[in-house]
Amino acid sequence: AAMSYELLEDTPRSGGSCVARVVTCVAAVFGVTAAVAVVDYVRFTKSFEPNGKLVAPVAFKDQPFGWQAHSINDLRQWRQLARKSPRATLSIKLDPDTWETGKGFQLTHNDPMPGVIYNTSDEALVASEDILSLFPQLNIRVAMCFKAGPSGPSDPCDGSDTAAAWIQEVDRFYKKAEELRSHHRGRFEVVLDGIAKPYKCLATKWVPWVSTWIPLDHSPWTAMYVGDRFKILNLPDQEFVWALVAEGDYGVFRTGRYPMQVWEPDNQERLLEYAQAFISGPHKSSPELLFDYATNIDPMMWAVLTAGATGAAWNQALGTAVPPATGVSVTPTGSLVVLHRGEGGDAIPVYTAVRAQGGVFGLLTPAAAQPVPRGLVFRDHTVVPVLRESGTVDLVSPGLHPHMETLPTVAGARAAAVTVSGHAVVLVDDGAGGLAARRINHTTADWAEPHWGSRPFPAGRMAAVAAVEGESLVVVASNGTHLYGAGAEGAWSYLGVGSNVSMTIMGGSDPVVALVSDGGFCFNSHGDHATAKPKVCDQTPQPCPYALDATLGRLSKFRAAIARGEQLSVCSDTLIHGTFSFGTRPHVALAIGPGKAPGAGDMLAVVVAHEPSPENVDTCSCGTPIPREGKVVIDGFMVPLPN
């Protein structure tokens, strides 16, 4: 009875690792020869597809893949992680390190550095309570990867005073965590990892918490066959280690309730290879089995890079025959219309209708590009503005049968936007180094007086976008490397880094806004999470030319963030932000996604058409995409609909 422990509902996720050393003495420890390991490695990898894609992605609602946010020791990220989670269980791994008696463990992957104030294990419990209260549809699983640190015990069972003090501090944390679990029964769980695994003198400590199992890392080999409290197979991104475990048919983990887990691949081809091997291997005989990636990349990027396996996102090139995009829209049936400029810089736009088999995130099949015919569009539900080099604005209704209406030429036009109610707004150069906004007069088809007064702007302006509904306005502009925002009142406010920008709007009185840009900054990577200084939320963004960033939220929250000078970050409490892919010249559209997370309400589908990044591109240590041929790549992912 003491060992009973309720599993969190809906695809329980857990794990995390803290040892990245190369496994040695394999034959001696596992009792197999190197030849057997090589043979099993071939068996493990033989079903990989050459292009890194699964033959047939499983349905979204049935797909077994998930993520664990790895080493999220800066607790300021947690609220946004909760907003990015499409599942009912938010899985996070922490790194408790040096401790102070009675005050908890400092949370840092690498040894702490002087002068840095780290979050603590006690504060992680407060953050867990915060998430459980703010997001009643979410459960939380926290894997505690305890480290020895510079002054801790390498072996908690060595009988030293240091080991005794360390155990006493874990006991204190255990008591506080169990109190939290008792208040949120069935919604909160702690997993043991690192040097706190239940082995030797710790075998009966901190019951009923379960543990990860990592070969040669405080994990008895026998546990692979008897399980006990070692419930989570948690292996490194090393093929021969997976092959050795496969030789034993994955032991008790093949039929376990917890997902298998790999740490910490961020290479797209490797991510898809693990998915293929899992589907054709242990999942084939145990269809209820799950598989998690302990990942350092942003969850939105994880969704895009694993799209070929999950069927719950898009990451697909449209082929060499499709010209570069100037806009994109999602039809009510979930298919796409990609807009392109015609031959010559100022020619009539053309469009490509892209059929999505099965709706949003279905298989994409592009048709030949066609001219956009003329017709009234003001009363249409969805309108995309296309700005020509001459300053002419074409309003395009990109349904399954697109048509467009050309508005009068506006001198100095820099960008155009369309409100939810169908009004057109154009940003114009005011001739004095600033921007103004003019709105169309529906009765005369002329441009009315400025809707938004002139604002001086930093020199070298390259791009500008706007989201507007009624008198609520958000303008974002780039000087080529950095982004600035402004509302209907106030001066320009620095937002972060970015080059080519795109913005769209969807919804009612307080619509959802999506802003995407290339030249972004990747807050989340292995290096960012492992370093002891600076912490993730204290980084100074530097442009990465092909990093594609997305920011999502309600129009009112965009305006409020700009008004208070808040920079775009993965640590924002009100907006969703992160790097989701690699490429350039993005165009964004929004739709309601095809599925719902249990209790989470509607899902927001974010769809971006962009040009691919070059082969061997420098991704600034933030993931490695598979090179895509052609001029248009469609990326898409889902997050819970922002509130």
Buried (B, 14 or more C-beta within 10 A) or exposed (E): EEEEEEBBEBBBBBBBBBBEEEBEEBEEEBEBEEEBBEBBBEBBBEBBEEEBBBEEBBEBEEBBBBBBBBBBBBBBBBBBBBBBBBBBBBBBBBBBBBBEEEEBBBBBBBBBEEEEEBBBBBBBBEBBBBBBEEBEBBBBBBBBBBBBBEEBBEEBBEEEEBBEBBBEBBEBBBEBBBEBBEEBEEBBBBBBBBBBBBBEBBEEBBBBBBBBBBBBBBBBBEBBEEBBBBBBBBBBBEBBBBBBBBBBBBBBBBEBEBBBBBBBBBBBBBBBBBBBBBBBBBBEEBEEBBBBBBBBBBBBBBBBBBBBBBBBBBBBBBEEEBBBBBBBBBBEEBBBBBBBBBEEEEEBBBBBBBBBEEBBBBEBEBEEBEEBEEEEBBEBEBBBBBBBEEBBBBBBBBBEEBBBBBBEEBEEBBBBBBBBEBBBBBBBBBEEEBBBBBBBEEEEEEBEEEBBEBBEBBEEBBBBBBBBBEEBBBBBBBBBBBBBBBBBEEEBBBBBBBBBBBBBBBBEEBBBBBBBBBBBBBBBBBEBBBBBEEBBBEBEBEBBBBBBBBBBBBBBBBBBBBBEEBBBBBBBEBBBBBBBBBBBBBBBBBBBBBBBBEEBEEBBBBBBBBBBBEEEBEBBBBBBBBBBEBBBBBBBBBBBBBE
